[in-house]
């Protein structure tokens, strides 16, 4: 079991592992994504219907405030930054909301577009919430859809759940290709919510609260679609993923924790311990 770090200890860990502070995310990639989000490119909206007033300049200003990237618009190449104080503040806010969910025994949906790095974090949170009496919603398991892979190709993706209830995608288009897949797509969460709504509508008029999420813990398009649907949403985002931060600025996402989401799995263990401790939860055995 990972010991719960103090705030100072976690700050040092974030800086040492480059989860925050000086991160390896290229500045030029950040600026490209800011420009494309401001232009309304669907892939960079993460399922959110954002205001059309965003510009590359205002996105950068927002990311300075909410993520801690370098404020110098002349910095167009090299590495970028994430302010560890913002990461710590938002981790505490996330823990507070998760703790509220536990005390209320809420319906919770968890999903990640970064299964290779963040899945253990989500699974540990899911186990702790389930042990506290929360209901983990696992709709649309096995649903498949087609994605474009470039150069005119396509492949299939399927919703699967890692125990005890963390949604992610796996490949299913090639023989033996059942590996977890990175995704920015909002369609899987939209399908999960559609199925939940259909289940509720098939029951009594009072059924929707029994089947509808009170809280989504997610990232990428999974989080964007949940926030757009009006669900309380807390999640993680890298400094090249401005849409969730913009969604928070517009009041559609409750908490966005800025961090590098591509670090080795084990380095997120102290982050998980910090969240669960803040939430008043113990890691499930």
N, C-alpha and C positions, 0 to 999 in steps of 0.2 A: 504494500500500500504506500502510495506516494505521500510523504509528509506535507501538511498544509504550509505553504510558504507565507511569510509576512509580506506586506506590500513591498518593502525594500528588497527582500530576497527575490520576489517575483520580478521586480524591475530589473535587477541584476541578471536574472535568468533570461528575460526577454532580450536584453541587450547582448548577452553572450551568445545566444543561439540565433540572433538576428530575426527573431519573430517580430520585434519592434526595434526602434532606433534606426541605425543605418541598415537598410534592407537591400536584398539583391534584385528587387524588381526594377527593371530599367526605366529610367525617367522618360525616354522616348516612347516606350510602350504605354506608360501612364497618360502622356499627353495625347497620344493617338486615340486611346479609349475615351478620354474626356471630350475630344473633338467629335467622335462618332456618337457618343451619348447625346451631346448637345444638338447634333444634327437629326436626332430621332431614329437612329438605326435600331431596329427591333432587337437585334442580338445583344445590344449594349443597354437595353432598357430593363432587362430581367423581369418582364411581365408587368412592369409598372406603367401606368399611364401618367407620365410626367408632364409638367407644364411646358409649353413650347417656348417659354421665355429664356431657357437656359442657353448660355453661350460658352464657348471654350474658356473665356476669361472668368465668368461667374462660377463655372464648374471648378476651375483651379482655386478660386478664392474659397469656395465651399469646402474643398478637400484640404486646404490649409487649416481651416477651422475645425473640421470634424475628424480629420485623419492625421494631420501634422506633416503633410508633404512640404517640400521646399517651396517657399512662397515666391522665389525669384523666377519670373516668366522667362528670363534669359537662360535659365538652366534647362537645356533641351536634350542633353545627352549625359549618360552615366547612371549612377545609382540614385535612389530617392530615399526618403525617410518616412517613418511612422513615429509619431510622438508617443513614447511609452506611458506618459501620464494620461493621455486620452485612452489608451488601451486599458490601463488599470481602472480608470473611472468608469468606463463602459462595462468592463467585466463585473464590477461591483453592481452596476445598475442591472445587468443581465442576471446576476445571482439573486438580486432582490426580487425580480419578476418571477424567476423560477421558484424561489421560496414561497411566493404568494400562490403560485399554481399548486405547490405541494400542500400548503395549508388548506386551500380550497378544494383539493382533490379534483382538479380540473381535467378536461379532455385536452390532450396534447398531441401534436403531430411533430415529428422530428424528421429532417431530411437533409442530405448533403450532396453537393455537386463535387466534393473533394474526398471521395471515399478512401483513397489511398493514403491520405494524410490525417484527415479529421474524424474518420469513422469511430475510432476508439473513444474519443472525447464524447461524441454524441451517444454512443452506447452506454458509457458510464453514467451520463446524465439521465438517459432513459431508464436504466435500471434503478437508479435512486428515486426517480419520480414514481415508477411503478411500485416500488417498495413502500412509498409514502401514500399509496392509494390512488394515484392518478390513473386515468385510462389512456393508454396509448392507442391512437387511431391508426389503422393499417389498411386503408382502402386501396383499391385498384391494383392489388398485387397481381403480377403477371401481365398487366396491360402493356402492349407493345405499340411502337410507332416507328416510322421511317425517318431517318435523318439524311441530309446530304453530307457526303464526305469529301467533296471537291472533285474537280475534273469530271463532273457528270456522274459520279458514283453515289451510291447510297448504302445504308446499312440499317439494321434494326436495333432498337434499344428496348429494354424491358424493365419495368419497375419491380424491384425485389426489396426485401426487408432483412436487414441484419438484426439479429436478436439483441434486445427484445422487441424492437419496433422502430428501426431507423431506415427510412426510405432512401434508396439510391438506384442508380441505373446500372444494368449490366449489358454487355454485348450479347446479341443472340442471332446475328446475321450469318455467322460462319460456323462451321462444324468445330465444336470445342471452344468457341470464343465466348466464354461466360465470365469474363473478367469485369470487375467494377470499372465504371466509366466516368471520367470527368465530364461535367456538363454545366453550361450556363442557362439551359433551356427552362422556360417556365411551364411548358406543356404538361410535364408529368404531375406537378402540383395542381394545375388546373383540372386535370383528369381526376386526381384524388378527391378534390373538393366537389367536382360534379357528381361523382359516385356517392359521396357522403350526402349531398343535397338530395339526390334521387332516393337514397335509402330513407331519409327523413320524410320526404314527401309521400312515400308509400305507407307511412304509418299514420299516427294521429296528428292533429294540428300541433300538439305539444312535443312532437318527437324530435324536432330539429335540435334543441339543446342537448339531447342525448347523443347525437351523432356529429355535431358540429364542433370544431376545435375552439377552445378558449384561448389557446396559445400555440404558436408555431415557433419552433427553434430550428433555424435553417440557415442556408446561405444561397448565393447566386439566385437563379430563377425560382428555386423552391421558395425562398424567402420573399422575393418580389411578388409572386402570384398570391401568396398568403396575405401579405400586406395589402395588396390591391383589393382583395376580397373582404377587407375590413377586419381581419383577424389580428389580435395582438401578436406582434412578431418581433422576436429578438434573434440576432444572428451575427455572423462574422463576414468581414469583407477585406480584401487586400486593397492596396493603394491604387491598383489599376482597375478596380471595380467600382466606379463612382455611382452607379445607379442606386444601390441601397442607401448610400449616404444622402443622395438627393431625395430618395423616398423618405428618409428620416427628416430631412429639412422641410419636406412638404407635409409631414405629419402622418405618413402612411406606414412607416416602420418605427417601432418603439425604441429599439436599441440596436446600434450597429457597432460591433467591436472591431476596430482596425487592427489587423495583424497580417503577417505573411502567412498565407494558407498553404504553402508548399514545403514546409519544413518537415523533417523526419518525425514520424508519429510520436516517438517517445518524448520528444521535447515539449509536447502539449500536455503531458501528465501533470506538471505543476499548475498549469492553467486550469485544468479540470478540477484539481483539488481546491483551488482558490474559489472557483465558481460554486462548488458544492458546499464549501464551508460558509461562504457568504449566504447561500440559500438556506442554511441550517440543516443540510442533508448530509448523511454519511454515505460513502460509497457502498453500494450493495455488495454483499458477500458473493 
